Amino acid sequence: MSKADLKWARLQKAKLVLADLNDANLSDANLRMADLSRAKLASTDLSRAELSGADLRMADLTGAQVTDKQLAQAKSLKGAIMPDGTMHR
């Protein structure tokens, strides 16, 4: 699903463990309570996406377009690679 156009997608509670969503367009998508643990989200457009309750443990968010406010709503970021390349502890 790399480079997929999923703008406005309704993916609440979706199981996307290990999904390759690099370079995908997930802007305005509903990812509320989705399991994105270990997902590849590098350079993904997550602008205005709903991330409340989303599990982003060990996800790769390198270069992703996402705000700190959105990430603060996630259930977990433990071990995730943040947009700036640092690892969340």
N, C-alpha and C positions, 0 to 999 in steps of 0.2 A: 504494500500500500504506500510505498515511498512515492512522494510527489503527488499523492492523491488530492483531489479537490473535494474536501469534506466540509466546506463552509456551510454553516447553519445545520450541520448534522445533529441528530438527536441520539447521542451515545451514552445517556445517563445509565449508570450501573453496568456498562459494557465491560466485558473481560477482554482486555487488550494487552495481557501480559506478554512481554517480549515482542510486541508488534513493531514493525519497521515503518515508522511514520516520518522518517527524515524528509525534510523539504515539503511536507504536506501543508495544505491550507486547512487549518482547523479554526479559522477566525469565526467568531460568533457561535461556535459549536457548544452544545450542552454536554459536558463531560462530568456532570455532577455525580459523585460517588463511583466513577469509573475506576477500574483497576488497570492502571498504566505502569505497574511496577516492571522495571527492567526494559521499558519501551525505549525505542530509539526515536527521539524527538528533536534531533539536531537540525537547526535552521528551520524549524517548523513555525508557522504563523499561528500563534495561539491568542492573537489580539482579540480582546472582548470575549474569549471563551469562558464558560462557567466551569470553574475547577473546584468548587466547594465539595469537600469530602473525597476528592480524587486521591487515589493512592499512587504517588509518584516515587516510591522507594526505588533507588538505584536506576532511575530513568536518566537518559542522556539528553539534557536540555541545552547542550552547547549551541550558542548562537540563536536560540529560540526567541521569538518575539512574544514576550510575556512580561507582565509587570510584577513587581514585588507584592502588590496588593492581591493579585490573582494567586500567586504562589502561597501567600499566607493563609489562604482558604483551604489549601490541600490538607488531606488527612495526614499524609506523611511525605517527607522529602528526604528521609534518612538515606544517606549514601548516594543521593542524586548528584549528577554533575550539573551544576547551575549554568545559566546562560553565559556567564563570564568565564567559565571553565574551571571554577573552583568546586570542590566537593562539599556538599552539605553534610554536617555531622549531626 
